[in-house]
């Protein structure tokens, strides 16, 4: 399953790496590709990933999830 996540607050590679690591810590997420220019992340998982957990993974950071789009089922 793939999801595209729009993220507010990413400005540099350090930001992108922090967001990537936080998403990788969410159960079920096995790959994260950050597009800093588009301020988005593409996540890959073997099954369903709880969207609230994705949002929560950034709650203690300066970044926030502003949109989640499922790309395939």
mmJSON file of the N, C-alpha and C atoms, coordinates in Angstrom:
{"data_MODEL":{"atom_site":{
"group_PDB":["ATOM","ATOM","ATOM","ATOM","ATOM","ATOM","ATOM","ATOM","ATOM","ATOM","ATOM","ATOM","ATOM","ATOM","ATOM","ATOM","ATOM","ATOM","ATOM","ATOM","ATOM","ATOM","ATOM","ATOM","ATOM","ATOM","ATOM","ATOM","ATOM","ATOM","ATOM","ATOM","ATOM","ATOM","ATOM","ATOM","ATOM","ATOM","ATOM","ATOM","ATOM","ATOM","ATOM","ATOM","ATOM","ATOM","ATOM","ATOM","ATOM","ATOM","ATOM","ATOM","ATOM","ATOM","ATOM","ATOM","ATOM","ATOM","ATOM","ATOM","ATOM","ATOM","ATOM","ATOM","ATOM","ATOM","ATOM","ATOM","ATOM","ATOM","ATOM","ATOM","ATOM","ATOM","ATOM","ATOM","ATOM","ATOM","ATOM","ATOM","ATOM","ATOM","ATOM","ATOM","ATOM","ATOM","ATOM","ATOM","ATOM","ATOM","ATOM","ATOM","ATOM","ATOM","ATOM","ATOM","ATOM","ATOM","ATOM","ATOM","ATOM","ATOM","ATOM","ATOM","ATOM","ATOM","ATOM","ATOM","ATOM","ATOM","ATOM","ATOM","ATOM","ATOM","ATOM","ATOM","ATOM","ATOM","ATOM","ATOM","ATOM","ATOM","ATOM","ATOM","ATOM","ATOM","ATOM","ATOM","ATOM","ATOM","ATOM","ATOM","ATOM","ATOM","ATOM","ATOM","ATOM","ATOM","ATOM","ATOM","ATOM","ATOM","ATOM","ATOM","ATOM","ATOM","ATOM","ATOM","ATOM","ATOM","ATOM","ATOM","ATOM","ATOM","ATOM","ATOM","ATOM","ATOM","ATOM","ATOM","ATOM","ATOM","ATOM","ATOM","ATOM","ATOM","ATOM","ATOM","ATOM","ATOM","ATOM","ATOM","ATOM","ATOM","ATOM","ATOM","ATOM","ATOM","ATOM","ATOM","ATOM","ATOM","ATOM","ATOM","ATOM","ATOM","ATOM","ATOM","ATOM","ATOM","ATOM","ATOM","ATOM","ATOM","ATOM","ATOM","ATOM","ATOM","ATOM","ATOM","ATOM","ATOM","ATOM","ATOM","ATOM","ATOM","ATOM","ATOM","ATOM","ATOM","ATOM","ATOM","ATOM","ATOM","ATOM","ATOM","ATOM","ATOM","ATOM"],
"id":[1,2,3,4,5,6,7,8,9,10,11,12,13,14,15,16,17,18,19,20,21,22,23,24,25,26,27,28,29,30,31,32,33,34,35,36,37,38,39,40,41,42,43,44,45,46,47,48,49,50,51,52,53,54,55,56,57,58,59,60,61,62,63,64,65,66,67,68,69,70,71,72,73,74,75,76,77,78,79,80,81,82,83,84,85,86,87,88,89,90,91,92,93,94,95,96,97,98,99,100,101,102,103,104,105,106,107,108,109,110,111,112,113,114,115,116,117,118,119,120,121,122,123,124,125,126,127,128,129,130,131,132,133,134,135,136,137,138,139,140,141,142,143,144,145,146,147,148,149,150,151,152,153,154,155,156,157,158,159,160,161,162,163,164,165,166,167,168,169,170,171,172,173,174,175,176,177,178,179,180,181,182,183,184,185,186,187,188,189,190,191,192,193,194,195,196,197,198,199,200,201,202,203,204,205,206,207,208,209,210,211,212,213,214,215,216,217,218,219],
"type_symbol":["N","C","C","N","C","C","N","C","C","N","C","C","N","C","C","N","C","C","N","C","C","N","C","C","N","C","C","N","C","C","N","C","C","N","C","C","N","C","C","N","C","C","N","C","C","N","C","C","N","C","C","N","C","C","N","C","C","N","C","C","N","C","C","N","C","C","N","C","C","N","C","C","N","C","C","N","C","C","N","C","C","N","C","C","N","C","C","N","C","C","N","C","C","N","C","C","N","C","C","N","C","C","N","C","C","N","C","C","N","C","C","N","C","C","N","C","C","N","C","C","N","C","C","N","C","C","N","C","C","N","C","C","N","C","C","N","C","C","N","C","C","N","C","C","N","C","C","N","C","C","N","C","C","N","C","C","N","C","C","N","C","C","N","C","C","N","C","C","N","C","C","N","C","C","N","C","C","N","C","C","N","C","C","N","C","C","N","C","C","N","C","C","N","C","C","N","C","C","N","C","C","N","C","C","N","C","C","N","C","C","N","C","C","N","C","C","N","C","C"],
"label_atom_id":["N","CA","C","N","CA","C","N","CA","C","N","CA","C","N","CA","C","N","CA","C","N","CA","C","N","CA","C","N","CA","C","N","CA","C","N","CA","C","N","CA","C","N","CA","C","N","CA","C","N","CA","C","N","CA","C","N","CA","C","N","CA","C","N","CA","C","N","CA","C","N","CA","C","N","CA","C","N","CA","C","N","CA","C","N","CA","C","N","CA","C","N","CA","C","N","CA","C","N","CA","C","N","CA","C","N","CA","C","N","CA","C","N","CA","C","N","CA","C","N","CA","C","N","CA","C","N","CA","C","N","CA","C","N","CA","C","N","CA","C","N","CA","C","N","CA","C","N","CA","C","N","CA","C","N","CA","C","N","CA","C","N","CA","C","N","CA","C","N","CA","C","N","CA","C","N","CA","C","N","CA","C","N","CA","C","N","CA","C","N","CA","C","N","CA","C","N","CA","C","N","CA","C","N","CA","C","N","CA","C","N","CA","C","N","CA","C","N","CA","C","N","CA","C","N","CA","C","N","CA","C","N","CA","C","N","CA","C","N","CA","C","N","CA","C","N","CA","C","N","CA","C","N","CA","C"],
"label_alt_id":[null,null,null,null,null,null,null,null,null,null,null,null,null,null,null,null,null,null,null,null,null,null,null,null,null,null,null,null,null,null,null,null,null,null,null,null,null,null,null,null,null,null,null,null,null,null,null,null,null,null,null,null,null,null,null,null,null,null,null,null,null,null,null,null,null,null,null,null,null,null,null,null,null,null,null,null,null,null,null,null,null,null,null,null,null,null,null,null,null,null,null,null,null,null,null,null,null,null,null,null,null,null,null,null,null,null,null,null,null,null,null,null,null,null,null,null,null,null,null,null,null,null,null,null,null,null,null,null,null,null,null,null,null,null,null,null,null,null,null,null,null,null,null,null,null,null,null,null,null,null,null,null,null,null,null,null,null,null,null,null,null,null,null,null,null,null,null,null,null,null,null,null,null,null,null,null,null,null,null,null,null,null,null,null,null,null,null,null,null,null,null,null,null,null,null,null,null,null,null,null,null,null,null,null,null,null,null,null,null,null,null,null,null,null,null,null,null,null,null],
"label_comp_id":["UNK","UNK","UNK","UNK","UNK","UNK","UNK","UNK","UNK","UNK","UNK","UNK","UNK","UNK","UNK","UNK","UNK","UNK","UNK","UNK","UNK","UNK","UNK","UNK","UNK","UNK","UNK","UNK","UNK","UNK","UNK","UNK","UNK","UNK","UNK","UNK","UNK","UNK","UNK","UNK","UNK","UNK","UNK","UNK","UNK","UNK","UNK","UNK","UNK","UNK","UNK","UNK","UNK","UNK","UNK","UNK","UNK","UNK","UNK","UNK","UNK","UNK","UNK","UNK","UNK","UNK","UNK","UNK","UNK","UNK","UNK","UNK","UNK","UNK","UNK","UNK","UNK","UNK","UNK","UNK","UNK","UNK","UNK","UNK","UNK","UNK","UNK","UNK","UNK","UNK","UNK","UNK","UNK","UNK","UNK","UNK","UNK","UNK","UNK","UNK","UNK","UNK","UNK","UNK","UNK","UNK","UNK","UNK","UNK","UNK","UNK","UNK","UNK","UNK","UNK","UNK","UNK","UNK","UNK","UNK","UNK","UNK","UNK","UNK","UNK","UNK","UNK","UNK","UNK","UNK","UNK","UNK","UNK","UNK","UNK","UNK","UNK","UNK","UNK","UNK","UNK","UNK","UNK","UNK","UNK","UNK","UNK","UNK","UNK","UNK","UNK","UNK","UNK","UNK","UNK","UNK","UNK","UNK","UNK","UNK","UNK","UNK","UNK","UNK","UNK","UNK","UNK","UNK","UNK","UNK","UNK","UNK","UNK","UNK","UNK","UNK","UNK","UNK","UNK","UNK","UNK","UNK","UNK","UNK","UNK","UNK","UNK","UNK","UNK","UNK","UNK","UNK","UNK","UNK","UNK","UNK","UNK","UNK","UNK","UNK","UNK","UNK","UNK","UNK","UNK","UNK","UNK","UNK","UNK","UNK","UNK","UNK","UNK","UNK","UNK","UNK","UNK","UNK","UNK"],
"label_asym_id":["A","A","A","A","A","A","A","A","A","A","A","A","A","A","A","A","A","A","A","A","A","A","A","A","A","A","A","A","A","A","A","A","A","A","A","A","A","A","A","A","A","A","A","A","A","A","A","A","A","A","A","A","A","A","A","A","A","A","A","A","A","A","A","A","A","A","A","A","A","A","A","A","A","A","A","A","A","A","A","A","A","A","A","A","A","A","A","A","A","A","A","A","A","A","A","A","A","A","A","A","A","A","A","A","A","A","A","A","A","A","A","A","A","A","A","A","A","A","A","A","A","A","A","A","A","A","A","A","A","A","A","A","A","A","A","A","A","A","A","A","A","A","A","A","A","A","A","A","A","A","A","A","A","A","A","A","A","A","A","A","A","A","A","A","A","A","A","A","A","A","A","A","A","A","A","A","A","A","A","A","A","A","A","A","A","A","A","A","A","A","A","A","A","A","A","A","A","A","A","A","A","A","A","A","A","A","A","A","A","A","A","A","A","A","A","A","A","A","A"],
"label_entity_id":["1","1","1","1","1","1","1","1","1","1","1","1","1","1","1","1","1","1","1","1","1","1","1","1","1","1","1","1","1","1","1","1","1","1","1","1","1","1","1","1","1","1","1","1","1","1","1","1","1","1","1","1","1","1","1","1","1","1","1","1","1","1","1","1","1","1","1","1","1","1","1","1","1","1","1","1","1","1","1","1","1","1","1","1","1","1","1","1","1","1","1","1","1","1","1","1","1","1","1","1","1","1","1","1","1","1","1","1","1","1","1","1","1","1","1","1","1","1","1","1","1","1","1","1","1","1","1","1","1","1","1","1","1","1","1","1","1","1","1","1","1","1","1","1","1","1","1","1","1","1","1","1","1","1","1","1","1","1","1","1","1","1","1","1","1","1","1","1","1","1","1","1","1","1","1","1","1","1","1","1","1","1","1","1","1","1","1","1","1","1","1","1","1","1","1","1","1","1","1","1","1","1","1","1","1","1","1","1","1","1","1","1","1","1","1","1","1","1","1"],
"label_seq_id":[1,1,1,2,2,2,3,3,3,4,4,4,5,5,5,6,6,6,7,7,7,8,8,8,9,9,9,10,10,10,11,11,11,12,12,12,13,13,13,14,14,14,15,15,15,16,16,16,17,17,17,18,18,18,19,19,19,20,20,20,21,21,21,22,22,22,23,23,23,24,24,24,25,25,25,26,26,26,27,27,27,28,28,28,29,29,29,30,30,30,31,31,31,32,32,32,33,33,33,34,34,34,35,35,35,36,36,36,37,37,37,38,38,38,39,39,39,40,40,40,41,41,41,42,42,42,43,43,43,44,44,44,45,45,45,46,46,46,47,47,47,48,48,48,49,49,49,50,50,50,51,51,51,52,52,52,53,53,53,54,54,54,55,55,55,56,56,56,57,57,57,58,58,58,59,59,59,60,60,60,61,61,61,62,62,62,63,63,63,64,64,64,65,65,65,66,66,66,67,67,67,68,68,68,69,69,69,70,70,70,71,71,71,72,72,72,73,73,73],
"pdbx_PDB_ins_code":[null,null,null,null,null,null,null,null,null,null,null,null,null,null,null,null,null,null,null,null,null,null,null,null,null,null,null,null,null,null,null,null,null,null,null,null,null,null,null,null,null,null,null,null,null,null,null,null,null,null,null,null,null,null,null,null,null,null,null,null,null,null,null,null,null,null,null,null,null,null,null,null,null,null,null,null,null,null,null,null,null,null,null,null,null,null,null,null,null,null,null,null,null,null,null,null,null,null,null,null,null,null,null,null,null,null,null,null,null,null,null,null,null,null,null,null,null,null,null,null,null,null,null,null,null,null,null,null,null,null,null,null,null,null,null,null,null,null,null,null,null,null,null,null,null,null,null,null,null,null,null,null,null,null,null,null,null,null,null,null,null,null,null,null,null,null,null,null,null,null,null,null,null,null,null,null,null,null,null,null,null,null,null,null,null,null,null,null,null,null,null,null,null,null,null,null,null,null,null,null,null,null,null,null,null,null,null,null,null,null,null,null,null,null,null,null,null,null,null],
"Cartn_x":[0.844,0.0,0.9,0.514,1.285,0.401,0.999,0.301,1.235,0.658,1.407,0.954,1.907,1.604,2.187,1.358,1.808,2.171,3.344,3.899,4.223,3.838,4.152,5.354,6.283,7.392,8.75,8.807,10.105,10.785,12.057,12.772,14.149,14.683,16.044,16.168,17.346,17.592,17.496,17.917,17.798,16.347,15.491,14.051,13.528,13.908,13.435,13.866,15.105,15.592,14.84,14.518,13.767,12.366,11.699,10.356,10.408,11.385,11.527,11.675,12.543,12.767,11.499,10.782,9.544,8.523,8.382,7.445,7.891,9.199,9.693,9.43,9.271,8.971,7.512,6.658,5.243,5.11,4.382,4.206,3.618,4.264,3.786,4.497,5.084,5.782,7.148,7.444,8.735,9.604,9.067,9.874,9.276,10.159,9.724,10.636,10.038,10.787,10.271,11.186,10.825,11.093,10.143,10.325,10.285,11.465,11.563,10.931,11.154,10.614,9.082,8.477,7.015,6.448,7.345,6.936,6.015,6.493,5.674,6.544,5.868,6.516,5.676,6.337,5.677,6.039,5.036,5.315,4.801,5.534,5.185,5.008,3.954,3.722,3.195,3.318,2.809,1.308,0.761,-0.672,-1.153,-2.3,-2.878,-2.024,-1.875,-1.177,-2.179,-2.217,-3.141,-2.74,-3.622,-3.311,-3.144,-3.866,-3.699,-2.291,-1.754,-0.394,0.631,0.38,1.277,1.277,0.095,-0.014,0.655,0.393,0.931,2.452,3.024,4.478,5.21,4.516,5.124,4.657,3.872,3.249,4.252,5.404,6.411,7.502,7.191,8.173,7.62,8.39,7.944,7.262,6.938,6.32,4.914,4.07,2.704,2.192,1.373,0.723,-0.473,-0.522,-1.656,-2.547,-2.092,-2.921,-2.352,-3.252,-2.852,-3.7,-3.023,-3.711,-3.285,-4.247,-3.944,-3.76,-2.644,-2.342,-2.789,-2.867,-3.394,-3.871,-4.643,-5.203,-4.42],
"Cartn_y":[-1.164,0.0,1.241,2.227,3.47,4.653,5.6,6.831,8.001,9.09,10.326,11.266,11.771,12.608,13.991,15.016,16.39,16.873,17.491,17.861,19.345,19.994,21.404,21.512,22.415,22.701,22.2,21.349,20.85,21.929,22.231,23.276,22.831,21.736,21.334,19.807,19.313,17.866,17.314,18.093,17.653,17.447,18.367,18.235,16.964,16.776,15.615,14.312,14.262,13.054,12.797,13.851,13.694,13.156,13.72,13.264,11.805,11.481,10.106,9.132,9.439,8.533,8.379,9.466,9.389,8.498,8.615,7.765,6.305,6.057,4.677,4.017,4.821,4.284,3.866,4.24,3.854,2.397,1.617,0.189,-0.005,-0.859,-1.189,-0.438,0.706,1.494,0.86,0.512,-0.105,0.683,1.746,2.601,3.996,5.001,6.4,7.132,7.817,8.645,10.077,10.974,12.37,13.189,14.046,15.016,16.382,16.918,18.18,19.335,19.361,20.44,20.453,19.274,19.16,19.133,19.099,19.007,17.814,16.669,15.462,14.248,13.199,11.916,10.838,9.888,8.715,7.561,6.952,5.825,4.543,3.478,2.144,1.251,0.439,-0.508,-1.808,-2.868,-4.175,-4.279,-3.466,-3.497,-2.108,-2.065,-0.787,-0.142,1.173,1.961,2.957,3.052,3.954,5.409,6.169,7.558,8.416,8.112,8.86,8.652,7.447,7.182,7.959,8.105,8.907,10.353,10.897,12.271,12.399,11.448,11.466,11.376,10.688,10.519,11.855,12.88,14.208,15.189,14.727,15.645,16.38,15.787,16.432,17.105,17.431,18.064,19.393,20.057,21.31,21.055,19.797,19.41,18.907,19.029,18.496,17.952,16.92,16.304,17.176,17.634,18.46,17.726,16.559,15.778,14.399,13.431,12.064,11.55,11.049,10.541,9.097,8.199,6.796,6.634,6.03,5.888,4.553,3.53,2.242,1.457,0.443,-0.365,-1.622],
"Cartn_z":[0.0,0.0,0.0,-0.778,-0.846,-0.48,0.235,0.58,0.321,-0.172,-0.334,0.779,1.534,2.688,2.455,2.561,2.451,3.846,3.961,5.262,5.288,6.363,6.559,7.485,7.156,8.051,7.597,6.577,6.099,5.263,5.614,4.895,4.393,4.95,4.595,4.655,4.283,4.31,5.728,6.714,8.101,8.487,8.047,8.29,7.633,6.39,5.636,6.306,6.791,7.458,8.757,9.501,10.751,10.474,9.471,9.117,8.668,7.833,7.338,8.501,9.446,10.572,11.415,11.647,12.429,11.729,10.42,9.692,9.705,9.616,9.65,11.002,12.043,13.377,13.534,12.574,12.631,12.185,12.959,12.659,11.262,10.483,9.148,8.031,8.339,7.31,7.079,5.82,5.544,4.569,3.993,3.115,3.092,3.114,3.052,2.08,1.117,0.184,0.345,0.7,0.928,-0.33,-0.692,-1.763,-1.101,-0.807,-0.071,-0.844,-2.148,-2.98,-2.955,-3.018,-3.01,-1.593,-0.591,0.82,1.048,0.566,0.686,0.969,1.4,1.636,0.977,0.366,-0.183,0.732,1.343,2.224,1.594,1.852,1.355,2.568,2.539,3.627,3.053,3.836,3.412,3.598,4.469,4.748,5.122,5.765,6.172,7.26,7.168,8.183,8.739,10.054,10.722,10.457,9.82,9.484,10.73,11.798,13.046,13.606,13.455,13.924,13.103,11.809,10.977,11.445,11.701,12.199,13.568,14.433,15.795,15.798,14.811,14.769,14.636,14.165,14.017,15.087,16.051,17.019,17.899,18.174,19.026,18.21,16.956,16.063,15.562,14.733,14.105,12.767,12.48,11.213,11.477,10.466,10.626,9.304,9.432,8.268,7.903,6.658,6.218,5.223,4.763,3.854,3.633,3.471,3.191,2.027,1.014,-0.171,-0.394,-0.438,-0.713,-2.216,-2.607,-4.026,-4.602,-3.779,-4.23,-3.024,-3.288,-2.177,-1.986],
"occupancy":[1.0,1.0,1.0,1.0,1.0,1.0,1.0,1.0,1.0,1.0,1.0,1.0,1.0,1.0,1.0,1.0,1.0,1.0,1.0,1.0,1.0,1.0,1.0,1.0,1.0,1.0,1.0,1.0,1.0,1.0,1.0,1.0,1.0,1.0,1.0,1.0,1.0,1.0,1.0,1.0,1.0,1.0,1.0,1.0,1.0,1.0,1.0,1.0,1.0,1.0,1.0,1.0,1.0,1.0,1.0,1.0,1.0,1.0,1.0,1.0,1.0,1.0,1.0,1.0,1.0,1.0,1.0,1.0,1.0,1.0,1.0,1.0,1.0,1.0,1.0,1.0,1.0,1.0,1.0,1.0,1.0,1.0,1.0,1.0,1.0,1.0,1.0,1.0,1.0,1.0,1.0,1.0,1.0,1.0,1.0,1.0,1.0,1.0,1.0,1.0,1.0,1.0,1.0,1.0,1.0,1.0,1.0,1.0,1.0,1.0,1.0,1.0,1.0,1.0,1.0,1.0,1.0,1.0,1.0,1.0,1.0,1.0,1.0,1.0,1.0,1.0,1.0,1.0,1.0,1.0,1.0,1.0,1.0,1.0,1.0,1.0,1.0,1.0,1.0,1.0,1.0,1.0,1.0,1.0,1.0,1.0,1.0,1.0,1.0,1.0,1.0,1.0,1.0,1.0,1.0,1.0,1.0,1.0,1.0,1.0,1.0,1.0,1.0,1.0,1.0,1.0,1.0,1.0,1.0,1.0,1.0,1.0,1.0,1.0,1.0,1.0,1.0,1.0,1.0,1.0,1.0,1.0,1.0,1.0,1.0,1.0,1.0,1.0,1.0,1.0,1.0,1.0,1.0,1.0,1.0,1.0,1.0,1.0,1.0,1.0,1.0,1.0,1.0,1.0,1.0,1.0,1.0,1.0,1.0,1.0,1.0,1.0,1.0,1.0,1.0,1.0,1.0,1.0,1.0],
"B_iso_or_equiv":[0.0,0.0,0.0,0.0,0.0,0.0,0.0,0.0,0.0,0.0,0.0,0.0,0.0,0.0,0.0,0.0,0.0,0.0,0.0,0.0,0.0,0.0,0.0,0.0,0.0,0.0,0.0,0.0,0.0,0.0,0.0,0.0,0.0,0.0,0.0,0.0,0.0,0.0,0.0,0.0,0.0,0.0,0.0,0.0,0.0,0.0,0.0,0.0,0.0,0.0,0.0,0.0,0.0,0.0,0.0,0.0,0.0,0.0,0.0,0.0,0.0,0.0,0.0,0.0,0.0,0.0,0.0,0.0,0.0,0.0,0.0,0.0,0.0,0.0,0.0,0.0,0.0,0.0,0.0,0.0,0.0,0.0,0.0,0.0,0.0,0.0,0.0,0.0,0.0,0.0,0.0,0.0,0.0,0.0,0.0,0.0,0.0,0.0,0.0,0.0,0.0,0.0,0.0,0.0,0.0,0.0,0.0,0.0,0.0,0.0,0.0,0.0,0.0,0.0,0.0,0.0,0.0,0.0,0.0,0.0,0.0,0.0,0.0,0.0,0.0,0.0,0.0,0.0,0.0,0.0,0.0,0.0,0.0,0.0,0.0,0.0,0.0,0.0,0.0,0.0,0.0,0.0,0.0,0.0,0.0,0.0,0.0,0.0,0.0,0.0,0.0,0.0,0.0,0.0,0.0,0.0,0.0,0.0,0.0,0.0,0.0,0.0,0.0,0.0,0.0,0.0,0.0,0.0,0.0,0.0,0.0,0.0,0.0,0.0,0.0,0.0,0.0,0.0,0.0,0.0,0.0,0.0,0.0,0.0,0.0,0.0,0.0,0.0,0.0,0.0,0.0,0.0,0.0,0.0,0.0,0.0,0.0,0.0,0.0,0.0,0.0,0.0,0.0,0.0,0.0,0.0,0.0,0.0,0.0,0.0,0.0,0.0,0.0,0.0,0.0,0.0,0.0,0.0,0.0],
"pdbx_formal_charge":[null,null,null,null,null,null,null,null,null,null,null,null,null,null,null,null,null,null,null,null,null,null,null,null,null,null,null,null,null,null,null,null,null,null,null,null,null,null,null,null,null,null,null,null,null,null,null,null,null,null,null,null,null,null,null,null,null,null,null,null,null,null,null,null,null,null,null,null,null,null,null,null,null,null,null,null,null,null,null,null,null,null,null,null,null,null,null,null,null,null,null,null,null,null,null,null,null,null,null,null,null,null,null,null,null,null,null,null,null,null,null,null,null,null,null,null,null,null,null,null,null,null,null,null,null,null,null,null,null,null,null,null,null,null,null,null,null,null,null,null,null,null,null,null,null,null,null,null,null,null,null,null,null,null,null,null,null,null,null,null,null,null,null,null,null,null,null,null,null,null,null,null,null,null,null,null,null,null,null,null,null,null,null,null,null,null,null,null,null,null,null,null,null,null,null,null,null,null,null,null,null,null,null,null,null,null,null,null,null,null,null,null,null,null,null,null,null,null,null],
"auth_seq_id":[1,1,1,2,2,2,3,3,3,4,4,4,5,5,5,6,6,6,7,7,7,8,8,8,9,9,9,10,10,10,11,11,11,12,12,12,13,13,13,14,14,14,15,15,15,16,16,16,17,17,17,18,18,18,19,19,19,20,20,20,21,21,21,22,22,22,23,23,23,24,24,24,25,25,25,26,26,26,27,27,27,28,28,28,29,29,29,30,30,30,31,31,31,32,32,32,33,33,33,34,34,34,35,35,35,36,36,36,37,37,37,38,38,38,39,39,39,40,40,40,41,41,41,42,42,42,43,43,43,44,44,44,45,45,45,46,46,46,47,47,47,48,48,48,49,49,49,50,50,50,51,51,51,52,52,52,53,53,53,54,54,54,55,55,55,56,56,56,57,57,57,58,58,58,59,59,59,60,60,60,61,61,61,62,62,62,63,63,63,64,64,64,65,65,65,66,66,66,67,67,67,68,68,68,69,69,69,70,70,70,71,71,71,72,72,72,73,73,73],
"auth_comp_id":["UNK","UNK","UNK","UNK","UNK","UNK","UNK","UNK","UNK","UNK","UNK","UNK","UNK","UNK","UNK","UNK","UNK","UNK","UNK","UNK","UNK","UNK","UNK","UNK","UNK","UNK","UNK","UNK","UNK","UNK","UNK","UNK","UNK","UNK","UNK","UNK","UNK","UNK","UNK","UNK","UNK","UNK","UNK","UNK","UNK","UNK","UNK","UNK","UNK","UNK","UNK","UNK","UNK","UNK","UNK","UNK","UNK","UNK","UNK","UNK","UNK","UNK","UNK","UNK","UNK","UNK","UNK","UNK","UNK","UNK","UNK","UNK","UNK","UNK","UNK","UNK","UNK","UNK","UNK","UNK","UNK","UNK","UNK","UNK","UNK","UNK","UNK","UNK","UNK","UNK","UNK","UNK","UNK","UNK","UNK","UNK","UNK","UNK","UNK","UNK","UNK","UNK","UNK","UNK","UNK","UNK","UNK","UNK","UNK","UNK","UNK","UNK","UNK","UNK","UNK","UNK","UNK","UNK","UNK","UNK","UNK","UNK","UNK","UNK","UNK","UNK","UNK","UNK","UNK","UNK","UNK","UNK","UNK","UNK","UNK","UNK","UNK","UNK","UNK","UNK","UNK","UNK","UNK","UNK","UNK","UNK","UNK","UNK","UNK","UNK","UNK","UNK","UNK","UNK","UNK","UNK","UNK","UNK","UNK","UNK","UNK","UNK","UNK","UNK","UNK","UNK","UNK","UNK","UNK","UNK","UNK","UNK","UNK","UNK","UNK","UNK","UNK","UNK","UNK","UNK","UNK","UNK","UNK","UNK","UNK","UNK","UNK","UNK","UNK","UNK","UNK","UNK","UNK","UNK","UNK","UNK","UNK","UNK","UNK","UNK","UNK","UNK","UNK","UNK","UNK","UNK","UNK","UNK","UNK","UNK","UNK","UNK","UNK","UNK","UNK","UNK","UNK","UNK","UNK"],
"auth_asym_id":["A","A","A","A","A","A","A","A","A","A","A","A","A","A","A","A","A","A","A","A","A","A","A","A","A","A","A","A","A","A","A","A","A","A","A","A","A","A","A","A","A","A","A","A","A","A","A","A","A","A","A","A","A","A","A","A","A","A","A","A","A","A","A","A","A","A","A","A","A","A","A","A","A","A","A","A","A","A","A","A","A","A","A","A","A","A","A","A","A","A","A","A","A","A","A","A","A","A","A","A","A","A","A","A","A","A","A","A","A","A","A","A","A","A","A","A","A","A","A","A","A","A","A","A","A","A","A","A","A","A","A","A","A","A","A","A","A","A","A","A","A","A","A","A","A","A","A","A","A","A","A","A","A","A","A","A","A","A","A","A","A","A","A","A","A","A","A","A","A","A","A","A","A","A","A","A","A","A","A","A","A","A","A","A","A","A","A","A","A","A","A","A","A","A","A","A","A","A","A","A","A","A","A","A","A","A","A","A","A","A","A","A","A","A","A","A","A","A","A"],
"auth_atom_id":["N","CA","C","N","CA","C","N","CA","C","N","CA","C","N","CA","C","N","CA","C","N","CA","C","N","CA","C","N","CA","C","N","CA","C","N","CA","C","N","CA","C","N","CA","C","N","CA","C","N","CA","C","N","CA","C","N","CA","C","N","CA","C","N","CA","C","N","CA","C","N","CA","C","N","CA","C","N","CA","C","N","CA","C","N","CA","C","N","CA","C","N","CA","C","N","CA","C","N","CA","C","N","CA","C","N","CA","C","N","CA","C","N","CA","C","N","CA","C","N","CA","C","N","CA","C","N","CA","C","N","CA","C","N","CA","C","N","CA","C","N","CA","C","N","CA","C","N","CA","C","N","CA","C","N","CA","C","N","CA","C","N","CA","C","N","CA","C","N","CA","C","N","CA","C","N","CA","C","N","CA","C","N","CA","C","N","CA","C","N","CA","C","N","CA","C","N","CA","C","N","CA","C","N","CA","C","N","CA","C","N","CA","C","N","CA","C","N","CA","C","N","CA","C","N","CA","C","N","CA","C","N","CA","C","N","CA","C","N","CA","C","N","CA","C","N","CA","C","N","CA","C","N","CA","C"],
"pdbx_PDB_model_num":[1,1,1,1,1,1,1,1,1,1,1,1,1,1,1,1,1,1,1,1,1,1,1,1,1,1,1,1,1,1,1,1,1,1,1,1,1,1,1,1,1,1,1,1,1,1,1,1,1,1,1,1,1,1,1,1,1,1,1,1,1,1,1,1,1,1,1,1,1,1,1,1,1,1,1,1,1,1,1,1,1,1,1,1,1,1,1,1,1,1,1,1,1,1,1,1,1,1,1,1,1,1,1,1,1,1,1,1,1,1,1,1,1,1,1,1,1,1,1,1,1,1,1,1,1,1,1,1,1,1,1,1,1,1,1,1,1,1,1,1,1,1,1,1,1,1,1,1,1,1,1,1,1,1,1,1,1,1,1,1,1,1,1,1,1,1,1,1,1,1,1,1,1,1,1,1,1,1,1,1,1,1,1,1,1,1,1,1,1,1,1,1,1,1,1,1,1,1,1,1,1,1,1,1,1,1,1,1,1,1,1,1,1,1,1,1,1,1,1]
}}}
